[in-house]
Amino acid sequence: MSIVTVQLGQCGNQIGFEVFDALFSDSHCPQGLCSKRENEAYQASCKERFFSEEENGVPIARAVLVDMEPKVINQTLSKAAHSGRWKYGQHSCFCQKQGSGNNWAYGYSVHGPRHEESIMNLIQKEVEKCDSLNGFFIIMSMAGGTGSGLGAFVTQNLQDQYSNSLKMNQIIWPYGTGEVIVQNYNSILTLSHLYRSSDALLVHENDAVHKICAKLMNIKQISFRDINQVLAHQLGSVFQPTYSGEGSFHYRRNPLGDLMENLVPHPEFKMLGVRNIPQMSENSLAYSTFTWAGLLKHLRQMLISNAKMEEGIDWQVRPPLSGLPTRGKMSLNKEFHFNTSIANLVILRGKDVHSAELGAFKDPALYTSWLEPVHAFSVWKTQRAFSKYEKSAALVSNSQFLVKPLDTIVGKAWNMFASKAYIHQYTKFGIEEEDFLDSFTLLEQVIASYCNLGF
């Protein structure tokens, strides 16, 4: 089954390019550490999901590119075409000459309705090329105007027109000290609208990815491309093929559906985060060896202490003892910042993958009291190695990891809203104070629901 990717705005288009490039590079990597037959099956599965074939043998990304300025789309198309390995479709882009000026309302209320028909027609043409549509993967940022405002508008339209297809939005959480003065307004409007129309939000925080580039990749002058390549690696580690079940050597056919089924048991909880291990520069990799036991011990501690990378993990954080009354659990949560999960999926790729022991992820203390670990924890595996790592693990988690950043963004937006700062820039494009209040209400409810997981 195929996934149609919708790349929105500067951020969405730049990340989208790196994602397709990473998927292609990995599936054509000769060091897959598996048999030729298995490698071919892996390649075929990746291709069916993300690429369609053209006559001259160059795979075409199953993607629609949308931006309100031509520069980034032109660069993206040209980079893909010059790679000579894969490309975007000739008629898969929509761009205009005038941006959204970092104004969510302009992207949502002006560009959205004005260009709705053209954009939805492009998406429909892409859908018609799929033998079987698995769903949509929508890549966008929250802080600007086009990715966020137009992204929310397009997602809503996809929900209306393809209500039976799954929609996952990959959203880039802005830097805490962002350059856009209204980024908190744009963020709360984006999140609240996506919460109503998307099935899952896969969130990457710019600050966390920046730290990975600096601390793990040892990059001195970090560029957006470096950040986007880390993001693409993380997304590839989730979306590349895995076996459909224990003991099976067939690749799963319904990746988005399986992700949702494993990770989003209730529509109130749809915020997902990704953690990967190992992540390191080529130089460091040459001197490193990994065991599944070591990787999974670190990954579990990253989960419960809410660390985004393996460096600087707080090993003092421990799960609350299952026998404790709720009040005891609560104070421990507060004291140690224990990150309670609603659902976790571990994806293992590489050598001796079937020997990996995952019992520690099945501890009931890791999860909310209303879900048994048997329903809350899943594992996907393949012997095919990913990228340059002989063994690697990804954790996709639906947990309390975003409570603090979300609370911060809502708080900052509320302080501006209370003093009516910049509101006129939104009301003149039809977003009323009432719309802001609805967004605050919905997100306060999301924060409260996630906070209550630990009780």
Disulfide bonds with the S-S distance in Angstrom:
none
